[in-house]
Amino acid sequence: MSDYRLLATTSAAKELDAVGTKKDRQGTVARIRSVAREPRPMGSQKLTAKEHYPAPSRAYRIVHEINDLDCSVTVLQIGHRKGVYR
């Protein structure tokens, strides 16, 4: 399977800059890249009726939307696990 095209909203890019430590940011970026390779890993569940999925990265969560027609993944939100789903 080929990689999906990776897109991000403006707010998600700002949220990535706000991620705690450098190590957390690097881990989050690595997780985002892995989402482009495998947007629906085993065990992942949709958050809503839309194609929104969470991807854990240490204490942070990456909420992304999958569009199979365009073969693209859009990162919608990046946040700490205690507040990202609110």
Backbone torsions as a table, in degrees:
resi	resn	phi	psi	omega
1	MET	NA	137.7	179.6
2	SER	-81.6	160.5	178.9
3	ASP	-69.4	146.7	173.9
4	TYR	-81.6	151.8	175.4
5	ARG	-72.6	136.0	-174.8
6	LEU	-104.0	124.6	177.6
7	LEU	-124.9	159.9	177.2
8	ALA	-144.9	143.8	174.9
9	THR	-74.2	160.9	179.0
10	THR	-61.2	-40.2	-179.1
11	SER	-67.6	-35.1	178.6
12	ALA	-67.0	-36.6	177.1
13	ALA	-64.1	-40.0	177.7
14	LYS	-67.7	-38.7	179.3
15	GLU	-66.1	-33.3	177.1
16	LEU	-65.3	-39.8	177.0
17	ASP	-63.1	-27.4	-177.2
18	ALA	-88.2	-3.6	179.7
19	VAL	-62.8	134.2	-174.1
20	GLY	-32.7	-96.7	-173.2
21	THR	-94.3	168.1	178.7
22	LYS	-61.8	-39.2	179.1
23	LYS	-63.4	-40.8	177.1
24	ASP	-64.8	-40.6	178.5
25	ARG	-64.2	-43.2	179.5
26	GLN	-63.4	-41.1	177.6
27	GLY	-65.6	-37.7	178.9
28	THR	-67.5	-41.9	178.1
29	VAL	-64.5	-40.9	177.7
30	ALA	-63.1	-38.9	179.0
31	ARG	-67.9	-38.1	177.2
32	ILE	-62.3	-42.2	178.0
33	ARG	-64.2	-36.6	179.0
34	SER	-69.5	-29.4	176.8
35	VAL	-65.5	-34.4	178.2
36	ALA	-66.7	-31.7	178.1
37	ARG	-78.5	-40.8	-177.7
38	GLU	-138.0	88.7	-175.0
39	PRO	-69.2	-24.2	179.1
40	ARG	-123.9	77.5	178.6
41	PRO	-67.0	160.1	179.7
42	MET	-56.4	136.0	176.8
43	GLY	89.5	-6.4	-179.9
44	SER	-79.1	145.1	-178.6
45	GLN	-127.2	145.1	177.8
46	LYS	-66.1	146.8	177.6
47	LEU	-86.3	-34.4	-177.1
48	THR	-137.8	-172.8	177.5
49	ALA	-68.2	-21.4	176.3
50	LYS	-79.9	178.9	179.4
51	GLU	-87.3	55.4	178.0
52	HIS	-101.0	127.2	-178.1
53	TYR	-128.6	146.2	173.6
54	PRO	-93.4	149.9	173.7
55	ALA	-132.7	115.7	-178.7
56	PRO	-76.4	143.6	175.0
57	SER	-145.8	96.9	-174.3
58	ARG	54.8	-120.5	-178.9
59	ALA	-91.5	4.3	-176.6
60	TYR	-111.1	157.7	178.1
61	ARG	-126.2	141.4	178.0
62	ILE	-113.7	114.2	178.7
63	VAL	-96.3	122.6	-177.4
64	HIS	-131.5	157.5	-179.9
65	GLU	-115.4	137.2	-177.1
66	ILE	-109.0	130.1	175.7
67	ASN	-120.8	102.8	-176.2
68	ASP	-73.0	-25.7	179.9
69	LEU	-66.9	-40.5	179.0
70	ASP	-92.1	-7.5	-171.8
71	CYS	54.3	53.1	-179.7
72	SER	-132.3	152.5	174.9
73	VAL	-123.8	125.7	179.5
74	THR	-110.7	121.5	176.5
75	VAL	-79.0	119.2	-176.0
76	LEU	-95.6	-38.3	-173.1
77	GLN	-153.6	142.5	173.8
78	ILE	-131.4	126.3	-179.2
79	GLY	-162.2	170.3	178.0
80	HIS	-66.5	146.1	-173.1
81	ARG	-61.4	-25.4	-177.6
82	LYS	-77.8	-15.0	-176.6
83	GLY	-131.1	-1.2	-172.7
84	VAL	-72.7	-27.3	-175.9
85	TYR	-89.9	-0.5	-177.5
86	ARG	-82.7	NA	NA
